[in-house]
Structure formats: C-alpha cells, structure tokens
Amino acid sequence: MKNKGFWVRFVAFLIDFIIYESVFAILCIKITLAIEFNPYIYKPEILFFWLACGLLLPWLANVIISTLTGTTPGKWICRAKIVDAMTGEKPS
C-alpha cells in the first residue's frame, strides 16, 4: 500500500474537522439553548460544556471511529487508511 502524501492527509484532516465540529456544534447549540432558558442551572457551566463539546468529543469520536474502522470520514473520502507500516494490515 502506497503512503499518502502530506496534502492528502491534511485535506482528510480538514474534512474530519468540518464534519465533527459541525455535528458537535449543532448538538452544543441545542443543549446550550435548553440550558440558557432554564433558570435553575448555573450559567458558567456552559463554558465547560462548550469546551468538552468542541475539544474532547470530536477527539474521542475520531479515536473510536479510527480504532473500529481503520479510517475516518476524511480518510475514507481521500481513500487513505491507517495501517501498520511493516505488515500493511490493521494496527494492533
């Protein structure tokens, strides 16, 4: 299997970033609006929630999807796959 170049991997990263951040931004906006209109919830918690949605959840989704399928949506579109350099098989 031929190694994909830097730009192909960079484009795959951008595609992944757009997909993950779009999904989690929509999720965060919906939940934030629900929290914002609830007077019983302390408002500074929204900042932690946004940090978790914007940083932690996309990273976690990327790790889970990469582990289970050997690729991410961006890599799939660019026809790249995560493989072991020595064997060319799925890494262990």
C-alpha positions as CSV (number, residue, x, y, z in Angstrom):
1,M,0.0,0.0,0.0
2,K,1.4,3.4,-1.0
3,N,1.9,6.1,1.6
4,K,-0.4,9.1,1.1
5,G,1.3,12.4,1.0
6,F,1.1,15.3,3.4
7,W,-1.5,17.2,1.5
8,V,-3.9,14.3,1.1
9,R,-3.7,13.7,4.9
10,F,-4.2,17.4,5.5
11,V,-7.3,17.5,3.4
12,A,-8.6,14.4,5.2
13,F,-8.0,16.2,8.5
14,L,-9.9,19.3,7.3
15,I,-12.8,17.1,6.2
16,D,-12.9,15.3,9.5
17,F,-12.7,18.7,11.4
18,I,-15.6,20.1,9.4
19,I,-17.7,17.0,9.9
20,Y,-17.0,16.6,13.6
21,E,-17.2,20.2,14.6
22,S,-20.4,20.7,12.6
23,V,-22.1,17.8,14.3
24,F,-21.0,18.7,17.8
25,A,-21.6,22.5,17.3
26,I,-25.3,21.7,16.4
27,L,-25.5,19.4,19.4
28,C,-23.9,22.0,21.7
29,I,-26.1,24.8,20.4
30,K,-29.3,22.8,21.0
31,I,-28.2,21.8,24.5
32,T,-27.0,25.3,25.4
33,L,-30.3,26.8,24.4
34,A,-32.1,24.4,26.6
35,I,-29.7,25.3,29.5
36,E,-29.9,29.0,28.8
37,F,-33.7,29.1,29.3
38,N,-33.6,27.0,32.5
39,P,-33.2,29.3,35.5
40,Y,-32.1,26.5,37.8
41,I,-28.8,25.8,36.1
42,Y,-25.7,27.9,37.0
43,K,-24.6,29.6,33.8
44,P,-20.7,29.2,34.0
45,E,-21.2,25.5,33.4
46,I,-21.9,26.3,29.8
47,L,-18.3,27.2,29.2
48,F,-17.1,23.8,30.4
49,F,-19.8,22.2,28.3
50,W,-18.7,24.1,25.2
51,L,-15.0,23.1,25.8
52,A,-16.0,19.5,26.2
53,C,-18.1,19.5,23.0
54,G,-15.6,21.5,21.0
55,L,-12.4,19.7,22.0
56,L,-13.0,16.4,23.8
57,L,-15.9,14.9,22.0
58,P,-14.5,15.3,18.4
59,W,-11.2,13.9,19.5
60,L,-12.9,10.9,21.2
61,A,-15.1,10.3,18.2
62,N,-12.1,10.3,15.9
63,V,-10.2,7.8,18.1
64,I,-13.3,5.5,18.3
65,I,-14.0,5.6,14.6
66,S,-10.3,5.2,13.7
67,T,-10.0,2.2,16.0
68,L,-13.1,0.4,14.9
69,T,-12.9,1.0,11.1
70,G,-9.2,1.8,10.5
71,T,-10.3,5.1,8.8
72,T,-12.1,8.3,9.5
73,P,-14.7,10.0,7.2
74,G,-12.0,12.3,5.8
75,K,-9.6,9.5,5.2
76,W,-12.3,7.4,3.6
77,I,-13.1,10.2,1.2
78,C,-9.4,10.6,0.4
79,R,-9.0,6.8,0.1
80,A,-6.5,6.7,2.9
81,K,-6.4,4.1,5.6
82,I,-4.5,3.6,8.9
83,V,-2.3,0.5,8.5
84,D,0.8,-1.0,10.2
85,A,3.9,0.2,8.3
86,M,5.6,-3.3,8.5
87,T,2.7,-5.5,7.5
88,G,0.2,-3.3,5.8
89,E,-2.6,-4.7,8.0
90,K,-4.8,-3.0,10.6
91,P,-2.6,-2.0,13.5
92,S,-2.9,-3.9,16.7
